[in-house]
Amino acid sequence: MPTHGSMTKAGKVRSATPKIPPKPKRNLVPRVRNRREFWIRKRKESGLPVPTVVPPSSVPRKKKQ
């Protein structure tokens, strides 16, 4: 059965491909976004004011036991 290319050519294409820098991410990670939305929803339900910009530190985290 024939092989799919010789071992002398292994890895040549990937190393020759130019490295492109990644695009910056615009959105929050879903886990963080959901936590923030939950915090805002709970504040609205209890009648508390919701700041226009919610800092990530304002959302209380669960304590590890």
C-alpha positions as CSV (number, residue, x, y, z in Angstrom):
1,M,0.0,0.0,0.0
2,P,1.5,3.4,-1.0
3,T,2.2,6.0,1.7
4,H,0.8,9.6,1.6
5,G,4.0,11.4,1.1
6,S,7.6,10.8,2.1
7,M,9.1,11.6,5.5
8,T,11.5,14.1,3.9
9,K,8.6,16.4,3.2
10,A,7.0,16.1,6.7
11,G,6.3,19.5,8.4
12,K,7.6,21.7,5.6
13,V,4.3,23.4,4.7
14,R,3.4,24.4,8.2
15,S,6.8,25.9,9.0
16,A,6.8,27.8,5.7
17,T,3.3,29.3,6.3
18,P,3.5,33.0,7.5
19,K,2.2,33.6,11.1
20,I,-0.9,35.8,11.1
21,P,-1.6,37.6,14.4
22,P,-5.1,36.8,15.9
23,K,-7.9,39.3,15.7
24,P,-8.7,40.9,19.1
25,K,-11.8,39.5,20.7
26,R,-14.7,42.0,21.0
27,N,-17.2,40.1,23.2
28,L,-16.9,38.8,26.7
29,V,-16.5,35.1,27.4
30,P,-20.1,33.6,27.7
31,R,-19.5,32.5,31.3
32,V,-18.6,36.1,32.4
33,R,-21.4,37.7,30.3
34,N,-24.0,35.4,31.7
35,R,-22.8,36.1,35.3
36,R,-23.0,39.9,34.6
37,E,-26.5,39.6,33.0
38,F,-27.7,37.5,36.0
39,W,-26.4,40.2,38.4
40,I,-28.1,43.0,36.5
41,R,-31.4,41.0,36.3
42,K,-31.4,40.4,40.1
43,R,-30.7,44.1,40.9
44,K,-33.6,45.1,38.7
45,E,-35.9,42.6,40.4
46,S,-35.1,43.9,43.8
47,G,-35.4,47.5,42.8
48,L,-31.8,48.5,43.2
49,P,-30.1,50.8,40.8
50,V,-28.0,49.3,38.0
51,P,-24.9,51.2,36.9
52,T,-24.4,51.8,33.2
53,V,-21.0,50.1,33.3
54,V,-20.9,47.0,35.5
55,P,-17.3,46.3,36.7
56,P,-16.5,42.6,36.9
57,S,-15.4,42.9,40.5
58,S,-18.9,44.0,41.5
59,V,-20.4,40.6,40.7
60,P,-20.0,38.5,43.9
61,R,-18.3,35.1,43.3
62,K,-19.2,31.9,45.0
63,K,-16.8,31.0,47.8
64,K,-14.9,27.7,47.6
65,Q,-15.3,25.5,50.6
